[in-house]
Amino acid sequence: MTVSTAARHRPGFADLPGLMARMTGDEKHDHAAESTLDVLWVLYDRVLRISPDTADSPGRDRFLLSKGHGPMAYYAVLAAKGFIDPALLPGFGSFGSPLGHHPDRNLLPGVEISSGSLGHGLPLGVGVALGLRAAGQDAARVFVLIGDGELDEGSNQEAIALAGAVGLDRLHVVVVDNSSSRYGWPGGAERRFVVEGWSAARVSGRDHAALEAAFRQSHPGRPHVVVAVIEPGEG
């Protein structure tokens, strides 16, 4: 259910913890959700060209949540921005609720992909960006949020290599790095992208101004990755 933008006052970032608190039953993934909260808010509040009224527009920006486990922060932001009714939040994860433990694109407006199985979002994002290029939708951008642990999946390495080789400059990836990968990488997670020709930025995952600046960084002819670092104890 989409809520009209004129129907109610829009909550702000300070309201998100309260919206998240309405959702219970997935404590296992609380930290996974909280680590994405600031990134999601900056994207939906300052960067993405999408609203409930343009959720089906061919020229809209696309946001793909690859880190689909623990989607409470995602649902809270969608509720705050009018894509879903906040009254749905207490039913999170219950039988018959559209708010599952993994987001379902067939049940929720504004959700581009069903996700939760790690390593799928970035390859899908590459495909979406290629499709938009073929359709001549040059203004539409694709943003994919992945977790640093997902970079252990081989499917992501193939997607990173292809996107760099074909210069998918409408593709943007944000890696929420909360040190959950098994081994890590010399030089940081962004090295996996830079060696394949990507533009890269590394910022605090809690600094809204730095996140916005990193997302808006110019990168003609190259895809762009932002590594959003979540320090220990921050979620």
Buried (B, 14 or more C-beta within 10 A) or exposed (E): EBBEEEEEEEBEBEBBEEBBEBBBEBEEBBBBBBBBBBBBBBBBBEBBEBBBEEBEEEEBBBBBBBBBBBBBBBBBBBBBBBBBBBEBBEBBBEEEBBBBBBBBEEEBBBBBBBBBEBBBBBBBBBEBBBEBBEEEBEEBBBBBBBBBBBBBBEBBBEBBBBBBEBBBBBBBBBBBBBEBBEEEEEEBBBBBBBEBBBBBBBBBBBBBEBBBEBBEEEBEEBBBBBBBBBEEEBB
